[in-house]
């Protein structure tokens, strides 16, 4: 059986400032990076290994995905939007 995991990007500068991001890109904050590392550690602690990792093309989403999957290959999909 296959399982699909969905994860939203972690905290960004615009989140911190209370701004709506939309298609504008905003970098992850230090807290956002830490949140992604917590998610990564959860998956590792539960022996969850990803066969494939997909992300939107937004850097905040790609950065989160790369941290969570421990910098394995992330496939960027233009059709994936928030």
C-alpha positions, 0 to 999 in steps of 0.5 A: 500500500502506498501513502501520500503525505502532503506538507505545506511550506513552513514559516516564511518572512511574509508569514512572519510579517502577516503579508499575503504571499500568493505567487510572490516568493518569500524565503523561509525564516530560521523558524521555518527551517527549524519547522522543516527539520522537525518534520524531517526528524518525524519521518526519519524517527518513524522510518518513513522513506519517500519514493518520490518528492514533488513540490511547486516551483515556489522556492519556499516549497522547494526549500521545505521539501529539500529539508524534509526529504534530507536533500534528496531529489525534489521534482518541481511541478509547475501545475502544483500551486497553493 
